[in-house]
Amino acid sequence: MFSLPTPAALEWRKIEALFVALGAKVSEGNGSRVRFEINQVVASFHRPHPEKEAKVYQVKDAMAFLIAVGVIP
């Protein structure tokens, strides 16, 4: 996930699985919105649809969230 260039073919479900494995609290929102909280740090995303792969900006946002909660690349 932290490779450069940013992966363009990463399945969103794998990103979510990583968040959950790190202890994220998951809150479903309206439509495709989903919210994750780890160590009182919150990030909101829209799940990609209809495709399964995360867009590059979503991967970058996920990386920023991971760094904010203390994950060291």
C-alpha positions in Angstrom: 0.0 0.0 0.0 2.8 2.4 0.8 4.7 1.7 -2.5 5.5 4.4 -5.0 3.9 5.1 -7.3 0.7 4.8 -5.4 -1.1 1.5 -6.3 -4.0 2.0 -8.8 -5.4 -1.6 -8.6 -5.8 -2.2 -4.8 -9.1 -3.7 -3.8 -11.0 -1.6 -1.4 -12.0 -4.6 0.7 -8.3 -5.2 1.4 -7.9 -1.6 2.7 -11.0 -2.1 5.0 -9.6 -5.4 6.2 -6.3 -3.7 7.2 -8.2 -1.0 9.1 -10.2 -3.7 11.0 -7.1 -5.8 11.7 -5.6 -2.6 13.3 -8.7 -2.4 15.6 -10.7 0.1 13.7 -14.3 0.8 14.8 -16.4 0.8 11.6 -19.6 2.9 11.2 -21.7 2.6 8.1 -23.1 5.8 6.8 -25.6 6.7 4.0 -25.0 5.1 0.7 -21.4 4.1 0.2 -20.1 6.2 3.1 -18.1 4.4 5.8 -16.3 5.8 8.8 -13.3 4.3 10.6 -11.9 5.2 14.0 -8.6 4.1 15.4 -7.1 5.6 18.6 -9.6 8.5 18.4 -8.5 9.4 14.9 -11.4 9.4 12.4 -11.5 9.0 8.7 -14.5 8.9 6.4 -14.5 7.3 2.9 -16.9 6.5 0.1 -16.6 2.9 -1.0 -15.8 2.7 -4.7 -18.7 1.4 -6.8 -19.5 -0.3 -9.0 -15.8 -1.2 -9.4 -14.0 -3.0 -6.5 -10.6 -1.2 -6.8 -9.9 1.9 -4.8 -9.0 5.0 -6.7 -5.5 6.4 -6.3 -6.8 9.3 -4.1 -8.6 6.8 -1.8 -5.4 4.9 -1.4 -3.5 8.1 -0.6 -6.2 9.1 1.9 -6.0 5.6 3.5 -2.2 5.9 3.8 -2.6 9.3 5.4 -5.1 7.8 7.9 -2.7 5.0 8.7 0.2 7.4 9.3 -2.1 9.6 11.5 -2.9 6.6 13.8 0.8 5.7 14.1 1.4 3.1 11.4 5.0 3.5 10.2 5.5 2.6 6.5 
